[in-house]
Amino acid sequence: MCGEECTYQAPLTSATTDTPAKISLCEMYKIVPQILRTYHLSLVDGAQDWETHNYWFHKTSGVNTKVQVRNVDEVISKVQG
């Protein structure tokens, strides 16, 4: 269902309820590594408490993140291995 790019194989128990969740997880497995390769993420205040709320995905509150674009040479060197 996800194509060859997705390696996560969730078992399907019901076509109507689990198919959208499986597709969403497959898309997350593709986008998260790309975000981490392109941007440097750091917490503004690592000592601050934050919460998660269990919805379709875990939603967080109280998390302040600093996002910086990585150096292009650094990104290329990591991709090339």
LINQUI-V365228 format. One line per field, one symbol per residue. phi: phi as a letter, one per 30 degrees, with the letter a starting at -180 (. if undefined). psi: psi as a letter, one per 30 degrees, with the letter a starting at -180 (. if undefined). A space follows every 50 residues. Layout:
BEGIN
phi=???
psi=???
END
This chain:
BEGIN
phi=.djddccdcddccbddccddddddddddddddddddddbccbddbddddb bcbdcecdccbicccccbdddeddddddddi
psi=efaffkfkikkkfkffefeeeeeeeeeefeeeeeefeeljklkejffkkl lkkjbelkklkgjkkkkkklkeeeeeeeef.
END
